[in-house]
Amino acid sequence: MEKVVFTTGGTGGHIYPALSIAKKVREKGIDTLFIGTKHRMEKDIVPNENFRFIGLDVLPLRSVKSVIKMITATISAIKLLKKEKPTKIIAFGNYITIPVLIAANVLRIPYYLQEQNHTMGQANKWFYKGAKKVFIAFENTLESIKEKYKSKFVVTGNPLREEFYGKNKREERQKLGIKDDERVILVIGGSLGAKNINEAIVKKWKTITEDGRIRLFWATGKDNYEASTYRIRDFGTAVVEPYFENVPELMAASDIVICRAGASTISELIQLEKPSVLIPYDFVGQKENADVLEYVNGAKIFTNETVEKAIDETLSIVRQASMLEFMSENVKTLKKGNSAEIIVNEMGIK
Ligand SMILES: CC(=O)N[C@H]1[C@@H](OP(=O)(O)OP(=O)(O)OC[C@H]2O[C@@H](n3ccc(=O)[nH]c3=O)[C@H](O)[C@@H]2O)O[C@H](CO)[C@@H](O)[C@@H]1O
């Protein structure tokens, strides 16, 4: 009997792709189990989606204590996998997946990896040589892989929420009451918001809102709403929220998006063929994710120091229909289809 173990955790960026694949597996009536940590957001997100979840006691490898915990967790993972007897394992990167991947090697259970980012994270780098297949989001990741391992890699894009597929721009604009001659700018940070982007929006508020044809949708981030908006007296037609639950609809309706360059956000832009102005959060490898879009002339990249310029540039691009179309056509060339479906097929799950 087929049974698939998913090991993931840390941030939404690692957990949501796993859930999209797991939902496809569950639809086929196949048993699943998630293994993450008992400390981070997977412990809530995964059970909320009605998947069975076991949290191990692991911490980032930064101290002797964390190394001891990693060893203990690995012993627990071996016992757990012996009992659960999965036929396949899939891991989504970062230190949380290490105990299960060591256990998979010890027990010789076939395992697969998924990498969300352009640049592979350390855990995936350590384990890819023993993996059956590695599912990557972006073609250019292959440039850093030795020739003899390349055949293991499959470019699938990142698994996204189902709502990102089959969206139509015109329909979504009608639902939101947006007129044909209005231009929609969507601003989102990562799952935590983006302080620098918020500050620049406030500084440029007058310029953005004085053009009556601009419709702004701006998510400040859950913890930044008060600090970002208290100086604004009149929101006009702008929609400002701490967090948008309906990003698929808003992104589909928008003409251009200002955002960070987390892997899921980049893949969502690709799926919806959106021009963007990106301000990567650099130290976690987002610049390389952003480069994927800029390289095909589908996005412009700015830095935390030049966010105000980024907004001026957005206002300029959004008024040029031909530029928007050019960028959108270029983004389209990166589309890969429904990644979760492709991955389930590649894993031989019927
Ligand atoms: C700070 C940090 O460590 N970031 C990393 C984290 O990204 P993080 O999880 O922050 O960012 P991602 O872009 O991968 O995902 C953000 C998700 O939140 C959604 N969203 C955002 C705002 C909003 O109002 N509503 C909403 O639904 C987006 O649509 C997207 O699906 O994991 C990613 C995947 O490994 C990495 O690429 C990022 O570098």
Ligand as a Chemical Component Dictionary entry (heavy atoms), coordinates in Angstrom:
data_LIG
# 
_chem_comp.id                   LIG 
_chem_comp.type                 NON-POLYMER 
_chem_comp.pdbx_formal_charge   0 
_chem_comp.three_letter_code    LIG 
# 
loop_
_chem_comp_atom.comp_id 
_chem_comp_atom.atom_id 
_chem_comp_atom.alt_atom_id 
_chem_comp_atom.type_symbol 
_chem_comp_atom.charge 
_chem_comp_atom.model_Cartn_x 
_chem_comp_atom.model_Cartn_y 
_chem_comp_atom.model_Cartn_z 
_chem_comp_atom.pdbx_ordinal 
LIG C1  C1  C 0 12.208 36.097 4.903  1  
LIG C2  C2  C 0 12.377 34.723 4.391  2  
LIG O1  O1  O 0 12.996 33.855 5.009  3  
LIG N1  N1  N 0 11.819 34.482 3.200  4  
LIG C3  C3  C 0 11.863 33.171 2.573  5  
LIG C4  C4  C 0 10.523 32.472 2.762  6  
LIG O2  O2  O 0 9.597  33.329 2.119  7  
LIG P1  P1  P 0 8.122  33.757 2.472  8  
LIG O3  O3  O 0 7.342  32.598 2.960  9  
LIG O4  O4  O 0 8.117  35.018 3.257  10 
LIG O5  O5  O 0 7.750  34.239 0.951  11 
LIG P2  P2  P 0 7.158  33.509 -0.307 12 
LIG O6  O6  O 0 7.174  34.501 -1.405 13 
LIG O7  O7  O 0 7.807  32.187 -0.614 14 
LIG O8  O8  O 0 5.644  33.242 0.149  15 
LIG C5  C5  C 0 4.810  34.278 0.596  16 
LIG C6  C6  C 0 3.374  33.809 0.406  17 
LIG O9  O9  O 0 2.512  34.672 1.141  18 
LIG C7  C7  C 0 1.445  35.069 0.299  19 
LIG N2  N2  N 0 0.905  36.360 0.778  20 
LIG C8  C8  C 0 1.714  37.440 1.003  21 
LIG C9  C9  C 0 1.173  38.646 1.449  22 
LIG C10 C10 C 0 -0.237 38.730 1.644  23 
LIG O10 O10 O 0 -0.810 39.744 2.039  24 
LIG N3  N3  N 0 -0.994 37.631 1.407  25 
LIG C11 C11 C 0 -0.473 36.437 0.985  26 
LIG O11 O11 O 0 -1.207 35.465 0.761  27 
LIG C12 C12 C 0 2.035  35.139 -1.101 28 
LIG O12 O12 O 0 1.005  35.073 -2.074 29 
LIG C13 C13 C 0 2.934  33.912 -1.068 30 
LIG O13 O13 O 0 2.210  32.738 -1.400 31 
LIG O14 O14 O 0 10.550 31.184 2.115  32 
LIG C14 C14 C 0 10.769 31.249 0.691  33 
LIG C15 C15 C 0 10.721 29.829 0.132  34 
LIG O15 O15 O 0 11.765 29.019 0.611  35 
LIG C16 C16 C 0 12.095 31.955 0.382  36 
LIG O16 O16 O 0 12.203 32.149 -1.022 37 
LIG C17 C17 C 0 12.123 33.324 1.067  38 
LIG O17 O17 O 0 13.368 33.932 0.811  39 
# 
loop_
_chem_comp_bond.comp_id 
_chem_comp_bond.atom_id_1 
_chem_comp_bond.atom_id_2 
_chem_comp_bond.value_order 
_chem_comp_bond.pdbx_ordinal 
LIG C1  C2  SING 1  
LIG C2  O1  DOUB 2  
LIG C2  N1  SING 3  
LIG N1  C3  SING 4  
LIG C3  C4  SING 5  
LIG C3  C17 SING 6  
LIG C4  O2  SING 7  
LIG C4  O14 SING 8  
LIG O2  P1  SING 9  
LIG P1  O3  DOUB 10 
LIG P1  O4  SING 11 
LIG P1  O5  SING 12 
LIG O5  P2  SING 13 
LIG P2  O6  DOUB 14 
LIG P2  O7  SING 15 
LIG P2  O8  SING 16 
LIG O8  C5  SING 17 
LIG C5  C6  SING 18 
LIG C6  O9  SING 19 
LIG C6  C13 SING 20 
LIG O9  C7  SING 21 
LIG C7  N2  SING 22 
LIG C7  C12 SING 23 
LIG N2  C8  SING 24 
LIG N2  C11 SING 25 
LIG C8  C9  DOUB 26 
LIG C9  C10 SING 27 
LIG C10 O10 DOUB 28 
LIG C10 N3  SING 29 
LIG N3  C11 SING 30 
LIG C11 O11 DOUB 31 
LIG C12 O12 SING 32 
LIG C12 C13 SING 33 
LIG C13 O13 SING 34 
LIG O14 C14 SING 35 
LIG C14 C15 SING 36 
LIG C14 C16 SING 37 
LIG C15 O15 SING 38 
LIG C16 O16 SING 39 
LIG C16 C17 SING 40 
LIG C17 O17 SING 41 
# 
